[in-house]
Protein backbone atom coordinates (compact mmCIF):
# COMPACT_ATOMS: atom_id res chain seq x y z
CA UNK A 1 0.00 0.00 0.00
CA UNK A 2 1.28 3.44 -0.90
CA UNK A 3 1.06 5.29 2.41
CA UNK A 4 1.77 8.59 0.64
CA UNK A 5 -1.33 8.28 -1.55
CA UNK A 6 -3.75 11.13 -0.86
CA UNK A 7 -6.66 8.75 -0.22
CA UNK A 8 -4.61 6.73 2.28
CA UNK A 9 -3.40 9.91 3.96
CA UNK A 10 -6.98 11.17 4.35
CA UNK A 11 -8.19 7.85 5.78
CA UNK A 12 -5.23 7.71 8.17
CA UNK A 13 -5.85 11.29 9.30
CA UNK A 14 -9.51 10.44 10.02
CA UNK A 15 -8.56 7.22 11.84
CA UNK A 16 -6.08 9.15 14.01
CA UNK A 17 -8.78 11.67 14.88
CA UNK A 18 -11.25 8.87 15.67
CA UNK A 19 -8.76 7.19 18.03
CA UNK A 20 -7.39 10.39 19.55
CA UNK A 21 -3.88 9.62 18.26
CA UNK A 22 -1.92 12.84 17.80
CA UNK A 23 -1.08 13.60 14.19
CA UNK A 24 2.60 13.77 15.15
CA UNK A 25 2.47 9.98 15.77
CA UNK A 26 0.78 9.14 12.48
CA UNK A 27 4.05 7.91 11.01
CA UNK A 28 4.07 5.08 13.56
CA UNK A 29 1.11 3.53 11.72
CA UNK A 30 2.79 3.46 8.29
CA UNK A 31 4.60 0.12 8.83
CA UNK A 32 1.30 -1.55 9.70
CA UNK A 33 -0.37 -0.19 6.57
CA UNK A 34 2.53 -1.27 4.37
CA UNK A 35 1.96 -4.87 5.48
CA UNK A 36 -1.74 -4.97 6.46
CA UNK A 37 -1.82 -8.77 6.70
CA UNK A 38 1.55 -9.18 8.41
CA UNK A 39 2.33 -9.73 12.06
CA UNK A 40 1.77 -6.62 14.13
CA UNK A 41 3.40 -6.19 17.53
CA UNK A 42 1.08 -6.79 20.48
CA UNK A 43 0.70 -4.55 23.52
CA UNK A 44 3.50 -5.24 26.00
CA UNK A 45 1.55 -3.93 29.00
CA UNK A 46 4.31 -1.44 29.79
CA UNK A 47 2.27 1.72 29.36
CA UNK A 48 4.09 2.81 26.20
CA UNK A 49 2.93 5.88 24.31
CA UNK A 50 1.78 5.20 21.74
CA UNK A 51 0.62 1.72 22.66
CA UNK A 52 0.96 -0.92 19.96
CA UNK A 53 -2.72 -1.75 20.34
CA UNK A 54 -3.67 1.89 19.69
CA UNK A 55 -1.52 1.89 16.55
CA UNK A 56 -3.17 -1.36 15.45
CA UNK A 57 -6.62 0.13 16.09
CA UNK A 58 -5.74 3.15 13.95
CA UNK A 59 -4.40 0.91 11.17
CA UNK A 60 -7.53 -1.27 11.25
CA UNK A 61 -9.77 1.82 11.12
CA UNK A 62 -7.72 3.24 8.24
CA UNK A 63 -8.13 0.01 6.29
CA UNK A 64 -11.88 0.01 7.02
CA UNK A 65 -12.19 3.59 5.78
CA UNK A 66 -10.36 2.58 2.61
CA UNK A 67 -12.74 -0.35 2.09
CA UNK A 68 -9.92 -2.89 2.50
CA UNK A 69 -10.44 -4.35 5.99
CA UNK A 70 -7.78 -6.54 7.56
CA UNK A 71 -8.46 -10.22 7.01
CA UNK A 72 -5.92 -11.72 9.42
CA UNK A 73 -6.65 -11.54 13.17
CA UNK A 74 -5.09 -8.94 15.41
CA UNK A 75 -2.66 -10.22 18.03
CA UNK A 76 -4.03 -10.33 21.59
CA UNK A 77 -3.37 -7.17 23.53
C-alpha positions as CSV (number, residue, x, y, z in Angstrom):
1,X,0.0,0.0,0.0
2,X,1.3,3.4,-0.9
3,X,1.1,5.3,2.4
4,X,1.8,8.6,0.6
5,X,-1.3,8.3,-1.6
6,X,-3.8,11.1,-0.9
7,X,-6.7,8.7,-0.2
8,X,-4.6,6.7,2.3
9,X,-3.4,9.9,4.0
10,X,-7.0,11.2,4.3
11,X,-8.2,7.9,5.8
12,X,-5.2,7.7,8.2
13,X,-5.9,11.3,9.3
14,X,-9.5,10.4,10.0
15,X,-8.6,7.2,11.8
16,X,-6.1,9.1,14.0
17,X,-8.8,11.7,14.9
18,X,-11.3,8.9,15.7
19,X,-8.8,7.2,18.0
20,X,-7.4,10.4,19.6
21,X,-3.9,9.6,18.3
22,X,-1.9,12.8,17.8
23,X,-1.1,13.6,14.2
24,X,2.6,13.8,15.1
25,X,2.5,10.0,15.8
26,X,0.8,9.1,12.5
27,X,4.0,7.9,11.0
28,X,4.1,5.1,13.6
29,X,1.1,3.5,11.7
30,X,2.8,3.5,8.3
31,X,4.6,0.1,8.8
32,X,1.3,-1.5,9.7
33,X,-0.4,-0.2,6.6
34,X,2.5,-1.3,4.4
35,X,2.0,-4.9,5.5
36,X,-1.7,-5.0,6.5
37,X,-1.8,-8.8,6.7
38,X,1.6,-9.2,8.4
39,X,2.3,-9.7,12.1
40,X,1.8,-6.6,14.1
41,X,3.4,-6.2,17.5
42,X,1.1,-6.8,20.5
43,X,0.7,-4.5,23.5
44,X,3.5,-5.2,26.0
45,X,1.6,-3.9,29.0
46,X,4.3,-1.4,29.8
47,X,2.3,1.7,29.4
48,X,4.1,2.8,26.2
49,X,2.9,5.9,24.3
50,X,1.8,5.2,21.7
51,X,0.6,1.7,22.7
52,X,1.0,-0.9,20.0
53,X,-2.7,-1.8,20.3
54,X,-3.7,1.9,19.7
55,X,-1.5,1.9,16.6
56,X,-3.2,-1.4,15.4
57,X,-6.6,0.1,16.1
58,X,-5.7,3.1,13.9
59,X,-4.4,0.9,11.2
60,X,-7.5,-1.3,11.3
61,X,-9.8,1.8,11.1
62,X,-7.7,3.2,8.2
63,X,-8.1,0.0,6.3
64,X,-11.9,0.0,7.0
65,X,-12.2,3.6,5.8
66,X,-10.4,2.6,2.6
67,X,-12.7,-0.4,2.1
68,X,-9.9,-2.9,2.5
69,X,-10.4,-4.3,6.0
70,X,-7.8,-6.5,7.6
71,X,-8.5,-10.2,7.0
72,X,-5.9,-11.7,9.4
73,X,-6.7,-11.5,13.2
74,X,-5.1,-8.9,15.4
75,X,-2.7,-10.2,18.0
76,X,-4.0,-10.3,21.6
77,X,-3.4,-7.2,23.5
